[in-house]
Amino acid sequence: MNPRDSHPVSLPIDLTIQILARLPTKSLLRFRSVCKLWREVLSQKQFVDLHFALSSRTRGVAIESPDHAASTPDLVCVDPILGVSAFSLDFLDDRVKIRASCNGLLCCSSVRSRGVYYVCNPMTREFRVLPRTRERPFTRSEPEYEATLVGLGFDPATWRIHVAIAGFHRSFGRWPRGGDRRLVCKVFDAATGAWTRFAASMCDEFTCMNRNQSVYAGCSMNWLTHCCRYVSVLDLENMLWGKITLPDEVLATQQGTRFYLLELEGSVSVVQMSRFWMSTWVLKDRAKEEWALVDRVNLRCIDGYAASVFPISQTKDVVFMATQKKILMHDRNSRVWKEVYGVEGNFTYPLWFSAFAFGSTLFPCRQVRRARRSFFLLAHKSAGRRESHLRSSYKKRGVSWLPTSYFLLHLHVLIVFLFLALEKFYSLFFSC
């Protein structure tokens, strides 16, 4: 074929979508400015779900900097394919502490303002400020400010966000003990935009290790208790607490072993670690409490870290482990260990306290701003239709239409911005 007779050929849109869905999140955010078609495609729910389905197999780790002197924490993302990249939560304009992670979203609590929580996507830099958890000053008869449990749930199918915080109720002047302990829980549902408060009797203990490892699966949040005999489950639909007993093989070999709760392919997983072996169990049937052993790894290759290594994140292909100063990755297919991240200098804060399972996604979490944007576009389209009508009407009468039409257009824009300012003032006034 003669090159001079050739014409540029564009790829079919279906093939373009399949190619874009396999690209990293940062690249897709830049590609939104290529053209209007790509921006529209990359914002559709079908594409976001497709990108998540293809990228969920490459989950990594997000590490929060322990430098509390900084105004916002610097974050390091360790990806099994893309490697190490840095990002920040400076768009929150607040000093925050990461409390939970789920499907690419982070739940952060404000250090400066008590009772203020954020749900954000650090890749798209979108965030949502949750209503304050309390409307009155803190007293001794209420749960302590630093909640014992904090969990984040995000359903990829419905894009529904849940945040759960819980703390033990204590009477005036004394700490709760034994059977007198009441766990006061508050659950935020993005569908209603409000917190639901309820209490339950619970004698469980949660250490600093396992209370931060919450797993969202099947519209429920799960935590591993200190006794490591069962998983404590919060049913978000019925607002009820329950228990799931660990497998008999695990209960029979608890002496000298450690247990951690992780997520694996959307299911609850328990990792049992001894001096030389790491066994991974997955909950197959919640109602029957049936567990299945899916992997068993020899730890002799990392004998120097086996006693203190902490599993952070896992997929069916890799598992990420945190030590005092390093992040290790184990390939379950090739059985090869690799150091993927390390901290230098006089670093004494263990990485397992500041590492969370994380995978970059395009999921939105700022529904309020989308509503504002759609309202502005609706008003702009309404002004455009009014301008077109006035143009034809004035043209028939031979009168200039430009001054009046532009005045009406600017009036519509002024009304929209006035509405947004009033809404912002209303939210700030009632949040205080």
C-alpha positions in Angstrom: 0.0 0.0 0.0 1.2 3.4 -0.9 2.1 5.4 2.2 0.7 8.6 0.7 -2.8 6.9 0.3 -2.8 5.8 4.0 -5.0 7.6 6.5 -4.7 7.7 10.3 -6.8 4.9 11.8 -8.2 5.3 15.3 -8.7 2.3 17.6 -12.2 1.2 18.4 -13.5 2.6 21.7 -13.9 -0.8 23.3 -10.2 -1.6 22.6 -9.2 1.8 23.9 -11.1 1.2 27.1 -9.4 -2.2 27.6 -6.0 -0.6 27.2 -6.7 2.3 29.5 -8.0 0.0 32.2 -4.7 -1.7 32.5 -2.7 1.5 33.1 -1.7 2.9 36.5 -4.0 5.3 38.3 -1.5 8.2 38.0 -1.4 7.9 34.2 -5.2 7.8 33.9 -5.5 11.0 36.0 -3.2 12.7 33.5 -5.0 11.3 30.5 -8.2 12.9 31.6 -7.0 16.1 29.9 -6.3 14.5 26.5 -9.8 15.0 25.2 -13.4 15.3 26.3 -14.2 11.7 25.2 -11.4 10.2 27.4 -12.4 12.4 30.3 -16.0 11.2 30.1 -14.9 7.6 29.7 -12.5 7.6 32.6 -15.2 9.1 34.9 -17.8 6.5 34.2 -18.6 3.8 36.8 -18.2 1.0 34.4 -14.6 2.0 33.6 -13.7 2.6 37.3 -15.1 -0.9 38.2 -13.2 -2.4 35.3 -9.9 -0.7 36.3 -10.4 -1.9 39.9 -11.0 -5.5 38.8 -7.8 -5.5 36.8 -5.7 -3.7 39.4 -6.9 -5.5 42.5 -4.4 -8.3 41.8 -1.6 -5.8 42.4 -2.4 -4.6 45.9 0.6 -3.1 47.8 1.4 -1.2 51.0 1.0 2.4 52.1 3.5 3.6 54.7 2.8 6.6 56.8 5.7 8.7 57.9 6.2 8.7 61.7 7.4 12.3 61.7 4.7 13.9 63.8 6.2 17.3 63.6 5.1 17.6 60.0 1.8 19.3 59.3 0.6 16.4 57.1 2.1 12.9 56.8 4.1 12.0 53.8 3.1 8.6 52.4 5.1 6.0 50.5 3.2 3.5 48.3 5.0 0.2 47.6 3.5 -1.6 44.6 4.6 -5.0 43.4 4.8 -3.8 39.8 5.3 0.0 39.8 7.7 -0.1 42.8 8.0 2.8 45.3 6.3 6.1 44.9 5.6 9.0 47.3 2.5 11.1 47.8 0.9 13.3 50.5 -2.3 14.2 52.2 -1.7 17.9 52.0 -5.0 18.4 50.2 -6.8 17.7 53.5 -5.3 20.9 55.0 -5.2 19.3 58.4 -2.9 17.2 60.5 -4.3 13.7 60.4 -3.6 10.2 61.4 -4.5 7.3 59.1 -6.8 4.8 61.0 -8.0 2.4 58.3 -7.7 1.5 54.6 -10.1 -0.2 52.2 -10.1 -0.6 48.4 -7.9 2.4 47.8 -9.6 4.7 50.2 -8.2 5.9 53.6 -10.0 6.8 56.8 -8.1 9.5 58.7 -8.8 11.2 62.0 -7.9 14.8 62.7 -5.2 15.4 65.3 -6.2 19.0 65.9 -10.0 18.7 66.0 -11.5 15.9 68.1 -14.2 13.9 66.6 -13.4 14.9 63.0 -12.8 12.1 60.4 -12.0 12.1 56.7 -12.5 9.6 54.0 -10.1 10.3 51.1 -8.6 8.9 47.9 -5.0 10.0 48.0 -4.5 9.3 44.3 -7.4 11.4 43.0 -7.0 13.8 46.0 -10.7 13.7 46.6 -12.0 13.7 50.2 -15.1 13.8 52.3 -15.4 15.4 55.7 -17.7 13.3 57.9 -20.0 14.9 60.4 -18.6 15.3 63.9 -19.0 12.2 65.9 -20.3 14.2 68.9 -22.3 17.3 69.3 -21.5 18.0 72.9 -18.3 18.3 75.0 -16.4 15.1 76.0 -17.3 13.7 79.5 -16.1 10.8 81.5 -19.3 8.9 80.9 -18.7 8.6 77.2 -16.1 6.6 75.3 -12.7 8.0 75.3 -11.7 10.2 72.3 -9.1 7.9 70.8 -11.5 5.1 69.7 -10.5 1.6 70.4 -11.6 0.3 67.0 -11.8 2.2 63.7 -12.9 0.5 60.5 -13.5 1.6 56.9 -15.7 -0.2 54.5 -16.2 0.5 50.8 -18.3 -1.8 48.6 -16.9 -1.7 45.0 -20.2 -2.9 43.6 -22.4 -0.1 45.1 -19.7 2.5 45.9 -21.2 2.7 49.4 -18.9 4.0 52.2 -19.2 2.9 55.9 -17.0 4.1 58.8 -17.2 2.5 62.2 -15.7 3.7 65.4 -16.1 2.1 68.8 -14.9 2.7 72.3 -15.6 1.1 75.7 -18.0 3.0 77.9 -16.7 3.8 81.4 -18.6 5.1 84.4 -17.6 8.3 86.2 -14.3 7.8 88.0 -13.5 4.2 87.1 -12.5 2.0 84.2 -14.8 -0.8 83.0 -13.8 -4.3 84.0 -15.1 -7.8 83.4 -18.7 -8.1 82.3 -19.5 -4.5 83.0 -17.9 -3.4 79.8 -20.1 -1.8 77.1 -18.8 -1.2 73.7 -20.4 2.0 72.3 -20.3 2.0 68.5 -21.0 4.6 65.9 -21.4 3.7 62.2 -21.5 6.3 59.4 -23.4 5.5 56.3 -22.7 7.6 53.2 -26.2 6.9 51.9 -27.8 8.7 54.8 -24.9 11.0 55.7 -25.3 10.5 59.4 -23.9 8.4 62.3 -25.9 5.6 63.9 -25.1 5.0 67.6 -25.7 1.7 69.5 -24.1 -0.2 72.4 -23.3 -3.8 73.0 -21.9 -5.9 75.9 -18.5 -7.1 75.1 -15.6 -8.5 77.2 -13.1 -8.7 74.4 -9.7 -7.2 74.4 -8.0 -5.5 71.4 -4.3 -4.8 71.3 -2.5 -2.0 69.5 -1.6 -4.5 66.8 -4.9 -6.1 65.9 -7.3 -3.3 66.4 -5.9 -1.4 63.4 -6.2 -4.4 61.1 -9.9 -4.2 60.3 -11.1 -6.2 57.3 -14.2 -5.3 55.3 -16.0 -8.3 53.7 -19.6 -9.1 53.0 -21.0 -5.8 54.4 -19.4 -6.5 57.7 -16.2 -5.3 59.5 -14.0 -7.8 61.2 -11.3 -7.6 63.9 -9.2 -10.3 65.5 -9.4 -10.3 69.3 -6.5 -10.4 71.7 -7.2 -14.0 72.7 -6.9 -15.0 69.0 -9.7 -17.6 69.4 -12.3 -16.0 67.2 -13.0 -13.0 64.9 -15.2 -10.2 66.2 -17.7 -9.3 63.4 -19.8 -6.1 63.1 -22.8 -6.6 60.8 -23.4 -3.2 59.2 -26.8 -4.0 57.9 -28.3 -5.1 61.2 -26.0 -3.2 63.5 -25.1 -6.3 65.5 -21.9 -7.8 66.8 -21.1 -11.5 66.3 -18.2 -14.0 66.5 -16.5 -16.4 64.1 -14.4 -19.2 65.6 -11.0 -19.8 64.1 -10.4 -23.3 62.6 -9.7 -26.2 64.9 -6.2 -26.7 63.5 -5.3 -23.2 64.5 -6.8 -23.4 68.0 -4.9 -26.7 68.6 -1.5 -25.1 67.7 -1.8 -21.7 69.4 1.2 -22.0 71.7 4.2 -20.1 70.4 2.4 -18.7 67.4 1.1 -15.3 66.3 -2.1 -14.4 64.4 -3.0 -11.5 62.1 -6.2 -10.7 60.2 -5.9 -9.7 56.6 -8.1 -9.5 53.4 -7.6 -11.9 50.6 -9.6 -11.7 47.3 -12.5 -10.0 49.2 -12.6 -12.6 52.0 -11.5 -12.7 55.6 -8.1 -14.3 56.0 -6.1 -15.3 59.1 -2.3 -15.6 59.0 -0.7 -17.9 61.5 3.0 -17.4 62.1 5.4 -19.6 64.0 9.2 -19.5 64.1 9.6 -21.4 60.8 6.2 -21.4 59.1 3.5 -19.0 57.9 0.1 -20.5 57.2 -2.7 -18.6 55.5 -6.4 -19.5 56.2 -9.4 -18.1 54.3 -13.0 -18.0 55.5 -15.0 -19.9 52.9 -18.5 -20.0 54.5 -19.4 -17.5 57.1 -22.6 -19.1 58.3 -20.9 -22.5 58.8 -17.6 -21.0 60.0 -15.7 -23.1 57.4 -12.0 -22.2 56.9 -9.6 -23.4 54.2 -5.8 -23.5 54.2 -4.6 -21.8 51.0 -0.9 -21.4 51.5 2.0 -22.4 53.8 5.4 -20.7 53.5 8.7 -21.6 55.0 10.3 -18.7 57.0 13.8 -20.1 57.2 15.0 -17.7 54.4 14.2 -14.8 56.7 15.2 -16.4 60.0 16.5 -13.1 61.3 13.1 -11.4 60.9 10.8 -14.4 61.6 10.3 -13.6 65.2 9.1 -10.0 64.6 7.8 -9.9 61.0 4.3 -8.5 60.6 2.1 -9.3 57.6 0.4 -6.2 56.2 -1.1 -7.0 52.8 -1.6 -9.9 50.5 -3.0 -11.2 47.2 -3.1 -14.6 45.7 0.4 -13.9 44.2 2.3 -11.9 46.8 2.3 -11.1 50.5 3.9 -8.0 52.1 5.6 -8.2 55.5 6.8 -5.4 57.7 9.8 -5.5 60.1 11.4 -2.8 62.2 12.9 -0.9 59.2 12.1 -2.9 56.1 9.2 -4.1 53.9 9.6 -7.6 52.5 7.7 -9.1 49.7 7.2 -12.9 49.2 6.2 -14.2 45.7 3.9 -17.2 46.3 4.5 -18.6 42.8 8.3 -18.5 42.7 8.8 -18.7 46.5 11.3 -15.8 46.4 11.7 -13.2 49.1 12.6 -9.6 48.2 13.3 -6.4 50.1 11.2 -3.7 48.5 11.5 -0.8 50.9 13.8 0.2 53.8 14.3 3.1 56.2 17.7 4.5 56.9 19.1 6.4 59.9 18.1 6.4 63.5 14.6 5.1 62.9 13.1 3.5 66.0 9.4 3.5 65.2 8.4 0.0 63.8 7.0 0.1 60.3 4.2 -2.3 61.2 2.6 0.5 63.2 2.3 2.8 60.2 1.8 0.4 57.3 -1.6 -0.3 55.7 -2.8 -2.5 52.9 -3.4 -0.2 49.9 -4.1 -0.4 46.2 -4.5 2.7 44.0 -8.0 3.1 42.6 -10.2 5.7 40.9 -13.1 5.3 43.3 -14.7 8.7 44.2 -15.6 9.7 47.8 -16.7 13.3 47.3 -20.4 13.1 46.4 -21.1 16.6 47.6 -18.9 18.2 45.0 -20.3 16.1 42.2 -23.8 17.4 43.1 -22.5 21.0 43.0 -20.9 20.5 39.7 -24.0 18.9 38.2 -26.1 21.8 39.6 -23.7 24.3 37.9 -23.9 22.5 34.6 -27.7 22.4 34.8 -27.8 26.1 35.5 -25.4 26.8 32.7 -27.4 24.8 30.2 -30.6 26.5 31.3 -28.9 29.9 30.7 -27.8 28.7 27.3 -31.3 27.7 26.3 -32.7 31.0 27.5 -30.0 32.8 25.5 -30.9 30.9 22.3 -34.6 31.7 22.8 -33.9 35.4 23.4 -31.6 35.5 20.3 -34.3 34.3 18.0 -37.0 36.5 19.6 -34.9 39.7 19.3 -33.7 38.8 15.8 -37.3 38.7 14.6 -38.0 42.2 16.1 -34.7 43.6 14.7 -33.4 44.4 18.2 -29.9 43.7 19.5 -29.9 40.7 21.9 -26.3 40.7 23.1 -26.6 43.0 26.2 -29.7 41.4 27.6 -28.7 37.8 27.0 -25.2 38.3 28.5 -26.8 40.0 31.4 -29.1 37.0 32.1 -26.2 34.6 31.6 -24.1 36.4 34.2 -27.1 36.6 36.5 -27.5 32.9 36.4 -23.8 32.4 37.2 -24.0 34.9 40.0 -27.0 33.0 41.5 -25.2 29.7 41.3 -22.1 31.0 43.1 -24.3 32.7 45.7 -26.0 29.3 46.3 -22.6 27.6 46.8 -21.4 30.3 49.2 -24.5 30.0 51.3 -24.2 26.2 51.3 -20.5 26.5 52.4 -21.4 28.9 55.2 -24.3 26.6 56.3 -21.9 23.6 56.5 -19.2 25.5 58.4 -21.7 27.1 60.8 -23.3 23.8 61.8 -20.0 21.9 61.9 -18.8 24.2 64.6 
